[in-house]
Amino acid sequence: MVKNVKQKEIRFNFNGKEIKGHEGQPIAAALFDNGIRAIRYCDVTGELRGIYCGIGHCFECRATVNGISGIRTCLTPIEENMNVASNLTGVQYDEE
Protein backbone atom coordinates (compact mmCIF):
# COMPACT_ATOMS: atom_id res chain seq x y z
CA MET A 1 0.00 0.00 0.00
CA VAL A 2 1.31 3.43 -0.93
CA LYS A 3 1.01 6.06 1.77
CA ASN A 4 0.10 9.61 0.85
CA VAL A 5 3.11 11.57 2.07
CA LYS A 6 2.61 15.31 2.16
CA GLN A 7 5.72 17.16 1.05
CA LYS A 8 6.72 20.50 2.45
CA GLU A 9 5.39 23.41 0.40
CA ILE A 10 8.04 25.88 -0.69
CA ARG A 11 8.03 29.11 -2.69
CA PHE A 12 10.30 30.27 -5.47
CA ASN A 13 10.24 33.00 -8.12
CA PHE A 14 9.71 32.64 -11.86
CA ASN A 15 10.24 35.83 -13.85
CA GLY A 16 9.53 37.85 -10.72
CA LYS A 17 6.31 36.02 -9.81
CA GLU A 18 6.11 33.94 -6.63
CA ILE A 19 5.30 30.30 -7.36
CA LYS A 20 4.42 27.47 -4.95
CA GLY A 21 5.86 24.01 -5.25
CA HIS A 22 6.82 21.02 -3.14
CA GLU A 23 10.22 20.13 -1.75
CA GLY A 24 12.14 17.91 -4.18
CA GLN A 25 9.88 18.75 -7.14
CA PRO A 26 11.63 19.68 -10.40
CA ILE A 27 11.24 23.33 -11.40
CA ALA A 28 9.45 22.38 -14.63
CA ALA A 29 6.90 20.24 -12.77
CA ALA A 30 6.19 23.04 -10.29
CA LEU A 31 5.70 25.50 -13.15
CA PHE A 32 3.38 23.04 -14.91
CA ASP A 33 1.36 22.55 -11.70
CA ASN A 34 0.92 26.33 -11.54
CA GLY A 35 -0.42 26.57 -15.10
CA ILE A 36 2.83 27.72 -16.70
CA ARG A 37 3.41 25.79 -19.91
CA ALA A 38 5.91 28.00 -21.78
CA ILE A 39 9.32 28.51 -20.22
CA ARG A 40 11.22 30.34 -22.97
CA TYR A 41 11.26 31.47 -26.59
CA CYS A 42 13.28 29.53 -29.15
CA ASP A 43 16.45 31.45 -30.05
CA VAL A 44 16.04 30.66 -33.76
CA THR A 45 12.29 30.70 -34.52
CA GLY A 46 10.92 32.76 -31.65
CA GLU A 47 8.34 30.05 -30.88
CA LEU A 48 7.35 29.29 -27.30
CA ARG A 49 9.16 26.38 -25.68
CA GLY A 50 8.38 24.42 -22.54
CA ILE A 51 8.59 20.94 -21.12
CA TYR A 52 9.03 18.37 -23.87
CA CYS A 53 10.89 15.22 -22.84
CA GLY A 54 11.00 15.78 -19.09
CA ILE A 55 14.25 13.81 -18.75
CA GLY A 56 16.92 16.33 -19.74
CA HIS A 57 17.60 15.22 -23.33
CA CYS A 58 15.92 17.94 -25.38
CA PHE A 59 17.04 21.10 -23.52
CA GLU A 60 13.70 22.81 -24.33
CA CYS A 61 13.10 23.73 -20.68
CA ARG A 62 16.31 25.73 -20.15
CA ALA A 63 16.17 28.78 -17.89
CA THR A 64 18.45 30.89 -15.72
CA VAL A 65 18.47 29.60 -12.15
CA ASN A 66 20.00 31.76 -9.43
CA GLY A 67 22.03 33.59 -12.07
CA ILE A 68 23.29 30.49 -13.91
CA SER A 69 21.96 30.24 -17.48
CA GLY A 70 21.15 27.08 -19.44
CA ILE A 71 19.81 25.07 -16.50
CA ARG A 72 17.42 22.26 -17.47
CA THR A 73 14.37 22.87 -15.30
CA CYS A 74 13.08 19.32 -15.69
CA LEU A 75 16.14 18.01 -13.81
CA THR A 76 16.64 20.72 -11.20
CA PRO A 77 14.67 20.50 -7.93
CA ILE A 78 13.18 23.69 -6.59
CA GLU A 79 14.58 25.29 -3.47
CA GLU A 80 13.07 27.87 -1.13
CA ASN A 81 13.44 31.41 -2.56
CA MET A 82 15.13 30.13 -5.74
CA ASN A 83 15.11 32.65 -8.60
CA VAL A 84 14.22 31.24 -12.01
CA ALA A 85 14.25 33.54 -15.04
CA SER A 86 13.56 32.96 -18.70
CA ASN A 87 13.65 35.01 -21.87
CA LEU A 88 9.86 35.39 -21.84
CA THR A 89 8.52 38.92 -21.71
CA GLY A 90 5.95 37.83 -19.13
CA VAL A 91 4.79 34.73 -17.29
CA GLN A 92 2.91 32.47 -19.71
CA TYR A 93 -0.11 30.63 -18.32
CA ASP A 94 -2.15 27.86 -19.85
CA GLU A 95 -5.28 29.33 -21.43
CA GLU A 96 -7.41 26.21 -20.82
N, C-alpha and C positions, 0 to 999 in steps of 0.2 A: 504494500500500500504506500502510495506517495503522500507525504505530508505537505500541506500548504504552508510553506515557510515565508513569512513576510520579511522582505528585505527593507533595510533602512532607506528612507526617502532622502535624496540629496538634491541640491540645486546647483545648476551651472548656467553659464551665459552662452547664447548663440546669437551672434551679430547684435550684441547689446541687449537682447531680450532674455529674461530669466526663464529657465526651463527646469521642470522637475523630472527626475529620473530615479532609478534605484541603484544602490551600491552594487558595483560589479557589472552593470549593464553597459554594453558598448554605446558610444556616443550616437552612432547611426540609429540604433534601436530606440534610444530615448527620444531622438528627434522624430522618428516615425510614430512613436506612441503619442507624441504631442501634435500630430497632424502636419509635420514638416516633411515633405517628400523631396523637394529639391534642395541640394546642398551647395551647388556651385553652377557656374556657367562653363561650358566647354570653351577652352582657349581658342580653338580653331573655328568652330561653327557658331558659337554663341548660344547653343541650345542648353536648356536646363539639364543638369545631371544630378543624380541622387544615388540611392542604394541600388546596386545591380546584382552583384554576385553574393555579397555578404560574407565573403571569406578572404578578402584581401587580394584577389588576383586581378581585378579589373581596374583598380585605382580610380573609379568614378566618384567615390565618396570622399576624396581628399579635401582637407580643410587645414586651417592654421590653428594649432592648439597650443595655448600658452606661449604664443610667439614663434612657434616652430611650424614652418609651412610644410605641406605635402604629407600630412599625417592621414592615414587611412582610418576613417571614423568607424568603420565596421569592426576593426580590430582593437580599438583603444577604449578601455573602460572609462566611464565618467568618474570624475572626482569632484568633491565639494568645491564650489567657487571656481571651477575650471573655466577658462575663456576659450571659446571656439568661435572662429571667424571664417567667413567664406568670401568669395568675390561677388556674392549676390548684393544687389542694391537694397534689398529689404528681405525680411523673413518671408519665406514662401510656404503657405499653408495649403493643405489639400482642400479643394473646392467642394468635394462631395460631402 
